[in-house]
Amino acid sequence: MNTEILTQNQETPIEKKKTIFSGVQPSGNLTIGNYLGAIKNWTDLQDKYNCIYCVVDMHAITVRQVPAELRRRTYETLAVYIAAGLDPEKNTLFVQSHVPAHAVLAWDLNCFTMFGELNRMTQFKDKSAKNADNINAGLFTYPVLMAADILLYQTDLVPVGQDQRQHLELARDIAVRFNNTFSDTFIVPEAYIQKTGMKIMSLAEPTKKMSKSDANPNASVAILDSKDDIIRKFKRAVTDSDTVVRYAEGKDGINNLMSIYSCFTGKDYSEIEREFDGKGYGDFKLAVGETVADSLAPIREKFDALMKDKKYLEEVMRSGADAAQRIAAKTVSKVHRKLGYVGL
Ligand code: AQP
């Protein structure tokens, strides 16, 4: 790890901040899964770490996107980052396609990734099943681009949800392979263990992950959904034929609602069970819906204001890309030297 000790005035030792990298695809309306599994946790890290957060538009095109929608969602995703509390002065916030080094390093790393490794990725299997008419090579090599995203910034820690753990393991394997083939080039990143943000499941099929690109509008709750929509979706959430609010095996729907409620209120499962003792699923679902809607209301308000100021969002994009590019260029040049490319 790069916990290098720097000295200030030769006297006060300061520990260099560790680097954190993560991103979200602008491939749909960001869900409470993206919020609880990623963005909410990021806001707690901004003072302690050197945080780099990206809007990963190049990942989004592994699934066919309508260009005008991709463009709009790229602005929206950045606006959600800021509205949710990520301060552009404290974090490097940028859009992936503005830093071409991501694509450059991804190519290099493709040549250090085995076909068999990519073939084992469960997300590829899930996404190719969902997009049977467009199983493109980008969908297959998506984890290599993700490895490049992370390794470019000499990232120490990656705060990812459970669903992305397999991809992070691959990024680590690629880094180790490259380091062993040449010499130490990349920091081998570790998962940042998060307090909250377990895998949030679909409200329609609670054994499946909640996804922003789910075709069923009742399966996911978007951060920007209206209060009425949020309450309605929770009321319709699939549960089971039991009536008691308790966390137990086989009660996937209720377990999911309890974990969402717990993330938003900070209450643990036994407190929630006591709170709803003697009450039915109807009361519980309403409470979850109202809590989620009320907690997200300030984000929606800030988001609306930010979206009226595109110029500001573009300034954030530009300065974030400049800062990211400076770091990325150093890694790419180091990699290219080791590979034997001629530098000019
Ligand atoms: N359901 C989830 N529970 C917990 N964390 C989640 N994340 C996504 N869904 C959940 C976390 O959000 C971050 C960004 O994800 P992404 O947009 O890069 O890709 P994804 O995981 O594929 O997200 P979606 O919403 O499922 O997008 P689509 O539908 O486009 O594939 C990651 O940190 C992820 O862990």
Residues whose N, C-alpha, C, O or C-beta is under 5 A from the ligand:
A	BS01	AQP	G23 V24 Q25 S27 G33 N34 G37 A38 P159 V160 G161 D163 Q164 G197 M198 K199 I200 M201 K209 M210 S211 K212 S213 D214
